[in-house]
């Protein structure tokens, strides 16, 4: 089975929801024209890192979800990405996955808040990993800083996840880490990694692009520019996952009794 997926690497203008929304809608329409079955958008793509005004942006998220849901149905296209969202307990950075074949949406609330961008001051941390069932397999959902926590991705793989979706705003000055860690999470779990980043300078940081798709063997199947907006579209053979795992029995050879994940 093949999956054709687009990664929308965007320049996000902090605080300009209408501008950012129009960019996202254009990317979704173009992805549909290319025959994509799914599209991923970056972290906090509607607002950027203007967290002091997070409540204002979170209040607009239900209208954005309604518009995305309409487009998902119109184009028969799955849509995923991170938005600020009001939820019981406060404001969360949520990866939302919309599938026109399913009622409602699947929500992952970012578990690891990034202190260097003051997320811990303005947002609440999520407490639950989230796997999204898709027509092509199970997807483990993650957001940016989560990439530095291999336990999350291994737990996804042990629960039968086939690939990972990562929505990010990753700084250019640490883009080497982005590339190494994205490949590591794919290789160690014999999974596809679909990782979308944003680009460009803001008042807080300069973001480094390089959105990418990595195979279960660690091959870079597609990579976007470090400086330009891009719609990266790639078709992957989902069968690679089972072939890789059957050849290299990493999960059968684990010895968790010797190195418990929660000592």
Secondary structure by P-SEA (a helix, b strand, c coil): cbbbbbbbbccccccaaaaaaaaaaaaaaaaaaacccbbbbcccccccccccaaaaaaaaaaaaaaaaaaaaaaacbbbbbbbbbbccccccccbbbbbccccbbbbbccccccccccccccbbbbcbbbbbbccccbbbbbcccccccaaaaaaaaaacccbbbbbbcccccaaaaaaaaaaaaaaaacbbbbccccccccccbbbbcccccccccccccbbbbcccccbbbbbbccaaaaaaaaacccccccccccccccc
